[in-house]
Amino acid sequence: MEKPWETDSAIPVRAENRFDQTALQAYLDKQVPSIDTIREIRQFPGGFSNLTFLLKTSHTDFVLRLPPKGANIKSAHNMEREYKILRAIQPHYTAIPAPVHYCADSSVIGAPFFIMERINGLILRGSNPPKGKLPWTKMAKALIKNLADLHQINLSPETVESLARPEGYIQRQTAGWTKRYFQAKTDDLEKMELLADWIQKHSPKGTKTALIHNDYKYDNLVFDPKDPARIIAVLDWEMATVGHPLMDLGTSLAYWAEAGDPKLLYPYNLSWMPGNPNREEVAQMYFSATGTEPKDLQFYYLFGLFKVGVIAQQIYARYKQGNSKDKRFEALLHIVKACANNGILALEKGRISRLYE
């Protein structure tokens, strides 16, 4: 029987995202015959970035990842890069979907794509809160502990070299995301520009390096349905790299909506549900798990908010340009404003939690 909290159900492929199944099958028959016959293609409805499809075959299921129409963000929508990331970290961290195949030929289904194994389990989509009772406190602790563990993986020099240039990571990210915001700008948002100015002026000179996920939150984790406090896999490695671990924590904190935050942020992470710690408690748990001292936490949280706001702005800009008809994207400008507002409140109140008290 399906559990009331199992929310990761695929839907029929949206009209604007359809591709030629016959062409895909012909390609796979030649290049990856082990995948066998595709009986059905469905689409996972969650997420705002790369498109994710379920390939149901005669023997097992696979997942196909494809960039959205009109995407021009090279690092986040580079299918080859995400495929190579999975291959590079596989020897060091096994709680990932095994990469199966990458196709660079856009003529097959309209864009480069890659295929990976499907991992079944409990995925907590913020847009569809679970109806059943879950051990949120234990799950939050598992989430934070797993992030700390990721940051302490001892990567080989070859893996580091293949993923990124960790030197000067914070400064490059601060400058890069600021540039991306102004390239995707559609409206005059004073608070976003204030945040852009602040993070550039207060960028710390951190030298730590680690494997960082860059999009780490509940809906990118697969939990064990029989033991919801156990993480089976981490998904969506499209933005992963090697860089400063607190930049990763800052992004997770930016996504970590609290019960007192604006309700329009609730669909992006189920961290607001009763039993979850607040952002300050999340940070304390992380520093305890890593045995490190908190430093410059306000910067990392504000950078995370700015980055999440820019991601929403980029997708909203594609929608405004007519590259997507997905009505969900119409509301993303309000997410940009909410991220900016949380950042300014954090500056004014000198804390990262309880911003609306």
Residue, then its C-alpha position, 0 to 999 in steps of 0.5 A: m500500500e502506498k504511504p500517505w507521505e510518498t509524494d514522488s509520483a510521475i505525471p504524463v509529460r507536459a506538452e511543452n516538454r515532450f520529445d520523440q520516444t521513437a528516436l530515443q529508443a532507436y538511439l538507445d538500441k545502438q548505444v545502450p542496449s542494456i536499457d531495453t525497450i521503453r514502455e512508457i515515459r513520464q515526467f517528475p513534476g517537481g523542480f524548476s531547473n533541469l527536466t526529469f523524466l521517468l523511463k519505464t522499461s521492460h525490466t526496470d526504471f531509469v531517469l533521464r535528465l534534460p535541460p529546459k527550453g531556452a536555458n543558457i546557464k552553462s554550469a547549471h544546465n550542462m548535462e555532461r557536467e552533471y553526468k561527469i560529477l556523478r562519475a567522479i564522486q561515485p568512488h567516494y560517496t555511494a548514496i547517489p544514482a548510478p550514472v548510466h549514459y550521456c548523449a551529447d547529440s542534440s539531434v536525438i531528442g532536441a538537447p543533450f541528455f543523460i540517463m541514470e538509475r532510478i532510486n525508489g524511496l520517500i522524496l518530500r516535495g514541498s509542493n505536496p506536503p505529506k499527510g502522514k506523520l513523519p519523524w521530522t526532528k530525526m529527519a532534519k538531524a539526518l539531513i544535517k549530519n549527511l551534509a556534514d559528512l559530504h563536506q568531510i569526504n577526502l577527495s582525490p586530487e584528480t577528482v578535485e581537478s576535474l570538478a572545479r578550481p577551489e582557490g578564490y571560490i567565494q570571491r568568484q561566486t559572489a561576483g558571478w552570481t551578481k553578474r547573473y542577476f543583472q543579466a537576468k534582471t526584469d524589474d527594479l528590485e532595490k533590496m536585491e541590489l542592496l544584497a548584491d552590494w553587501i555580499q561583495k563588500h563583506s566577502p570573507k577570504g575563506t580557504k577551506t575546500a570540500l565537495i559541495h552539493n549547492d542545492y541541498k534540501y529535503d526534496n533532493l534527498v531520498f529517504d527510506p520509507k521503512d525508516p524515514a530518518r535514513i537517507i538512501a540517496v542525494l539527487d540533483w548534482e547539477m550545481a555540485t563542485v569543490g568549494h568552501p563548505l559554508m557556501d553550501l550551508g548558506t544555500s541550505l539555510a536560504y532554502w530552510a523556510e521557518a514557520g514564521d516566514p512568508k508562506l509563499l516560501y513554504p513550497y520550496n522546502l518542508s523545513w517549516m513543518p512542526g518538529n524541524p529546527n530553525r535556521e540558527e539551530v540548523a547551523q549549530m547542529y552543522f558546526s557541532a557535526t563538523g567540529t568547527e566554529p561558526k564564523d561569518l554565518q551572516f554572510y553565508y546565509l545572505f549569499g545563499l538568499f541572494k543566489v536562490g533569488v538569482i536562480a528564481q530570477q533566471i527562470y522567471a526571465r526565461y518565462k517572461q521571454g516566452n521560453s516556457k509556458d509553465k504557469r508556476f514560473e509566473a510567481l517566481l518574481h515574488i520568490v526573488k522579492a521574498c529572498a531579498n526581504n529575508g536578507i535585509l531583515a537578517l541584516e537589520k536584526g542581526r540574526i538569521s532566524r525568527l526574522y518576522e517576530 
